[in-house]
Amino acid sequence: MGSMAWGDFLVALVCCGATMLLCRVVPLFALKGRNLPEGVERALGFIPPAAFAALVANDLLSPGMFDAGLWPAAAPLVAAGVVALVAWRTKSLLWCAVSGVAAYALLTLL
């Protein structure tokens, strides 16, 4: 396998940097001082929870999660349930983190 020459690498780096700049900065300046329609604002509000849910689901669910048995696969799901209950009751990120770590630690001892 050949390696990439420095010139090719710099072209790729500049193209990636320019693309990221265009996609992140231009919309910010284009929408500055403008109010978005209510439906668009509501839809954009779903992005952070959806991204977080995707990250959590990726860690909790996997194709081979039951290969080691039912309980090793169920323990993280039960701990996530505890966190969801704590989140619903307290709406506190701190208590969610503490309860999640504690629940998972206790469940791994069983």
N, C-alpha and C positions, 0 to 999 in steps of 0.2 A: 504494500500500500504506500502510495506517495504522500508526502506532506504538503500542506498548503503553503504557498509562498507568502512572504510578508505583504507584498502588494495586494494579493487576492484577499488576504485577511483584513487589511485596512479598508478595502472597498466594501467588504461585507460588514465590517464594523460601522463605517460611515452610513451605509444604507440602513442598517438596523437602527442606529441612533437617530437618523433623520425620520424614519418611519415612526419611531416611538415619540419623538418630539411632535410630529404632525398630529398623531392620534391623541396625544394628551394635552398639548398646549393650545393648539388651534381651536378646539371646541370650547376651551375655557375662555379664550378671548372673544370668540364669536358669540357666546351666550352671556357675556358679562353685562350686567344691568338689565337683562331681559327676564321677564316672568314666563315660565313654561306653563302650558296648559295643565290643569289639575290632574288629568288622567296620566300625563307623562310623568309628572312629579310623583304620583302614587306608584306608577310602575317602576320608576327609578328607586323608590324606597324599598322595593323588594330585593334589590341586588345584594346588599350586604348580608341579610339573613339567608338568602339562597346560596351565596358563595360559602358561608360558614357551614350550612347544612351539607353542602357537597363535600367539604373537607372532612366533616365529622363522619358522614356516611361512608366515605372512602376508607376511613380508619376502622369503622365498626363492621362493615360488611365486605367480605371477600369470597371468591369462589370456593376456596378450600378451607373455609373457617370451621367446618365441622369435622375436618380430618382428624383432629386430636381428640374428638369426643364432643358430647353435647355441652357439658358444663364449661370447658374452656372457651367455647364459642358463646355461651349464654352469659357468662360473667360480665363482659364489657357491655352487653346489651342491657342487663339489669342495672348496672352502674349508670348507664345513660338514662335509663328510666328514672332512677333516683334524682339525677341532675335535672331532668325535665320537671319533675315534681317540685324540687326546690326552686327552680327558676320560676315556675308558675306561682308559687306561694310568696317568694321573697323578692323576686326581680332584682337580685343582687348577684353580680358576677363573682364577687369574692366568695359568697356562700355556695354558689354553684361549683366553683373550683374546689373548695374545701370538701364539700359533700361528695363530689365525684372521686377525688383521690381517696377519701376515707372509705367510700362504698367499694371501690375497686380493690383496695387493700384488704378489706374484710372479706370480700368475696373470693379473693385468691387464697385466703387462709382456709376456706371450707373445703 
